[in-house]
Amino acid sequence: MKKNDPQLTKLAELVKTLSVVHGKVTLASGKESDFYVDMRRATLHHEAAPLIGHVMLDLLEENGFPVSEIDAVGGLTMGADPVATAMLHAAAARGLSLDAFVVRKEAKDHGMKRQIEGPEVAGKRVVVLEDTSTTGGSPLQAAQALKDAGAEIVAVAVVVDRATGAKEKIEAAGYPYFAALGLADLGLA
């Protein structure tokens, strides 16, 4: 993606303002950090969420994955949920068809007992999403559930990459990995 893209620049400003929290924190991975990127503050924000949808669609298209070649997007709940929804709406605003799905950490023990909610993913080309990735564990957990359900995972895309090994781990698993923003974009590197 072009770094002078006005939507990407605006998104970086919003994420930096809304989501970056300074101070010692322990991440879900167990690693300690001097800052936390609380992406829900951006992915659920009235101005940032629509930008996320468009920026992520553009990111995929510029890397050879246009919406016309993708059936659905989503990932492990909860970080991926608003990103997938933003992309679904951005695609619809462009007159394109793109479904979203939610991957639970484990299948429900009642009702339909599904691990993947939303339209059927079997035989579909999907992109696994995450709001921010540290170790790559969440996208890989989602990818395994999707693979088990018969989906074809074509890529993994995140809004913010923390540059802590997720890209390498996901690519080692055989998936192309794309991030809209890095730490430098947020003034953290």
Solvent accessible surface area in square Angstrom, and as a share of the most:
residue,aa,sasa,rsa
1,M,52,0.23
2,K,137,0.58
3,K,132,0.56
4,N,126,0.65
5,D,29,0.15
6,P,109,0.68
7,Q,66,0.29
8,L,4,0.02
9,T,59,0.34
10,K,76,0.32
11,L,0,0.00
12,A,13,0.10
13,E,92,0.41
14,L,19,0.09
15,V,0,0.00
16,K,105,0.44
17,T,110,0.64
18,L,44,0.22
19,S,0,0.00
20,V,20,0.11
21,V,50,0.29
22,H,137,0.61
23,G,37,0.36
24,K,143,0.60
25,V,41,0.24
26,T,92,0.54
27,L,15,0.08
28,A,120,0.93
29,S,48,0.31
30,G,52,0.50
31,K,92,0.39
32,E,121,0.54
33,S,14,0.09
34,D,95,0.49
35,F,29,0.12
36,Y,69,0.26
37,V,3,0.02
38,D,24,0.13
39,M,1,0.01
40,R,78,0.28
41,R,128,0.47
42,A,0,0.00
43,T,4,0.02
44,L,115,0.57
45,H,42,0.19
46,H,154,0.69
47,E,69,0.31
48,A,0,0.00
49,A,21,0.16
50,P,73,0.46
51,L,23,0.12
52,I,0,0.00
53,G,0,0.00
54,H,41,0.18
55,V,1,0.00
56,M,0,0.00
57,L,4,0.02
58,D,29,0.15
59,L,7,0.04
60,L,3,0.01
61,E,99,0.44
62,E,84,0.38
63,N,57,0.29
64,G,49,0.47
65,F,34,0.14
66,P,36,0.23
67,V,15,0.09
68,S,101,0.65
69,E,85,0.38
70,I,8,0.04
71,D,59,0.30
72,A,6,0.05
73,V,0,0.00
74,G,0,0.00
75,G,0,0.00
76,L,9,0.04
77,T,46,0.27
78,M,101,0.45
79,G,10,0.09
80,A,0,0.00
81,D,33,0.17
82,P,15,0.10
83,V,0,0.00
84,A,2,0.02
85,T,63,0.37
86,A,10,0.08
87,M,0,0.00
88,L,56,0.28
89,H,112,0.50
90,A,4,0.03
91,A,0,0.00
92,A,63,0.49
93,A,83,0.64
94,R,88,0.32
95,G,70,0.67
96,L,73,0.36
97,S,102,0.66
98,L,12,0.06
99,D,65,0.34
100,A,20,0.15
101,F,3,0.01
102,V,47,0.27
103,V,0,0.00
104,R,80,0.29
105,K,129,0.54
106,E,135,0.60
107,A,52,0.41
108,K,55,0.23
109,D,121,0.63
110,H,112,0.50
111,G,64,0.62
112,M,158,0.71
113,K,126,0.54
114,R,75,0.27
115,Q,51,0.23
116,I,12,0.06
117,E,47,0.21
118,G,38,0.37
119,P,65,0.41
120,E,107,0.48
121,V,4,0.02
122,A,49,0.38
123,G,68,0.66
124,K,81,0.34
125,R,77,0.28
126,V,0,0.00
127,V,0,0.00
128,V,0,0.00
129,L,1,0.00
130,E,14,0.06
131,D,6,0.03
132,T,32,0.19
133,S,3,0.02
134,T,21,0.12
135,T,43,0.25
136,G,2,0.02
137,G,31,0.30
138,S,42,0.27
139,P,3,0.02
140,L,37,0.18
141,Q,76,0.34
142,A,0,0.00
143,A,1,0.01
144,Q,94,0.42
145,A,9,0.07
146,L,0,0.00
147,K,121,0.51
148,D,109,0.56
149,A,38,0.29
150,G,40,0.39
151,A,10,0.08
152,E,89,0.40
153,I,22,0.11
154,V,13,0.07
155,A,0,0.00
156,V,0,0.00
157,A,0,0.00
158,V,0,0.00
159,V,0,0.00
160,V,0,0.00
161,D,20,0.10
162,R,11,0.04
163,A,76,0.59
164,T,52,0.30
165,G,31,0.29
166,A,0,0.00
167,K,84,0.36
168,E,110,0.49
169,K,101,0.43
170,I,0,0.00
171,E,74,0.33
172,A,92,0.72
173,A,54,0.42
174,G,59,0.57
175,Y,38,0.14
176,P,51,0.32
177,Y,12,0.05
178,F,35,0.15
179,A,34,0.27
180,A,2,0.02
181,L,3,0.01
182,G,24,0.23
183,L,26,0.13
184,A,79,0.61
185,D,48,0.25
186,L,1,0.01
187,G,53,0.51
188,L,36,0.18
189,A,106,0.82
